[in-house]
Amino acid sequence: MNEAAPRADDADQTAFQQRLGALNLGALWVGRRGVDLSQPKSPAAPALWRYGDIRPSLEEAGRLIRAEEAFRRVLVMENPAFPGEMRATQTLYAGLQLVLPGEIAPCHRHSQTAFRFVLEGEGAFTSVDGERAWMRRGDFIVTPCWSWHDHANESDGPVVWLDVLDTPLVGFLDTVFRESHDRPRQTIDRPDGMSPARFGAGMLPVGYEGSRGASPVFSYPYGRSRAALAALARSTPPDACHGLKMAYVNPATGGPATPTMGACLQLLPAGFDGADYRATDSAVYAAVEGRGRVRIGDETIEWGPNDVFVVPGWRRHALAADEDAVLFSVSERPVHEALGLWREERFDRQG
Ligand SMILES: [Fe+2]
């Protein structure tokens, strides 16, 4: 040790840090001491919400409050690591929304992007910027950032869907804006099916200015998505980690459905026993068909139809199913990719 530069003793260090604090400064060598930054360690926990456990509470909420009063009658899925914070992962909000016959969830818009995945019922619709998308089980509906939207149920039974929003991420960025419409329901000025016709047939209107924003196809009916998976399964061997997995895309860009969130549908064929995998993005899954399990680290979660579970980012996990099973999933992967941060690691078994 150079005698000209003796080490400060602990008391000197502490006094120095206190003086720094008064100047709104911190010492990097103190704040980072002992912190392992070699790879991500999401504080989110693996989590499961069984539909059968939640459904009675949803019914009770239906008796306690009307959709118009609640504005949105949603039971929010809170990650056990973040109680009271209304988020399923670090970046994503998830909840189950119930709209009873004759009810309206009033019109508004906000800077958060919302995904809907219909779990139960038929005969409700979501209106997005003047066009209705009718909702059936398994349909995936996008409400892009800052688009007017309201929901209504014109059937004689309850309709339930999974909402996934980028609310925690948008909040972290201090970019939350919200506005209520002056009427509960917006004016419908485009015929039903207009967006799928214009953008969903593998064609685009000539002169359409491709947008880097959300997909102009805001409704992806389950029948078509499921048929695509089935056709893929007939012609392609399953991926060792993912089975047969397809992403919902923005047809104008070929990229994800929205800039902040992407969604996928995947088929795990009967007997699928997936290899371990991890990626930086965290995902919210909804089981659509069949039963299966996911092993996340030392924990195994068994899931069945309409159950929702979370796989935190960079957590080694593996999917398996004894019968044909279909999973819908949402993650913030588009943000990771746009920022050059996305990574994945596969642990394929060697033959
Ligand atoms: Fe909303």
Boltz pocket constraint, residues with backbone or C-beta under 6 A from the ligand:
constraints:
  - pocket:
      binder: B
      contacts: [[A, 108], [A, 109], [A, 110], [A, 114], [A, 149]]
      max_distance: 6.0
